[in-house]
């Protein structure tokens, strides 16, 4: 797949890292549909930004992917808006509030696991079914995972567990769908430099523990996503983009 001219759905593509990744794909010539849990002014602004960035076709869809039927409907609606679908980038995430594990409540646990693991699984299944329905079978799926799914962190038990599940699902689905021509990869960022980071202080503290003491640039994560989408020999891998966080933490 070449990103230029490809039709790509970015789940969670209105806010934070998902927003930056959608803009990166648009700047490289992809037709982009973004989704968020609810429709609103921010989705409209992102559509305008994607068009200005160079996307030939742009759409926005509201869907809560924690529900399988909503995930299936989202994929179908995105494909209808873009005239088909070639790739899926799953950037939706749950709450990211530092909480000691003994204070974590069931609602917070479910919010992380439902969005990150269950939502990814059912959205990926819907995308796979659409990819394999046409005469030209095949497509690429990229999950935005997290280095916290690989490295324990004392105050992110639910988020880390959900991301670890997502990382394992990348391998499971890549193996299961290889014969269908569907590739599945993960990209695991470390602390990222985002304009709309709601927890900037915590992000900076995490980056300070890395030798380079700097945040990951969104453009570097975008380059890794495009590598996974475009490189036919890559599947079942989790590409870590973390400025060396794992090797020094």
Protein Blocks (a to p, Z undefined) as FASTA:
>chain_A
ZZehpacddehilgcjllmmmmmmmmnopacddddfbdcfklmmmmmmmmmnopabdcdd
dddfkbmklmmmmmmmmmmmnopafbdcdfbdcddddcdfklpcfklmmmmmmmmmmmmm
mmmmmmmmmmmmmmbgcddddddddfklmbccfklmmmmmmmmmmmmmmmmmmmmmmmno
pacddddddddddfklcblmlmmmmmmmpmklpacdfklmmmmmmmmmmmmkbghiacdd
eehmmmmZZ
